[in-house]
Amino acid sequence: MASGTKRDLLKTATYGLTHLAVAVAVVYAVTRDWTAALAIGLLEPMVQTVAYAPHERAWRAAPPVEAPAPGVTTEPDIVGSPP
């Protein structure tokens, strides 16, 4: 397994554990019910962790966005604003 792949897997795992802790804490804070907090808190991060890996790969595969040329703005023109 390539070093980058191992790093990606470790990053995904630590992201999942962090997300798990936050999800359980938020659900418990809202419901004051450990059963609900653990049920929802365990399910939601598992789904998010699975969705995270292909999302990360898609972003890595996407072509980079080039910066605009100097002096070119990407801000929309506001009607009535001075040039």
Secondary structure, 3 states (H helix, E strand, C coil): CCHHHHHHHHHHHHHHHHHHHHHHHHHHHHHCCHHHHHHHHHHHHHHHHHHHHHHHHHHHHCCCCCCCCCCCCCCCCCCCCCC
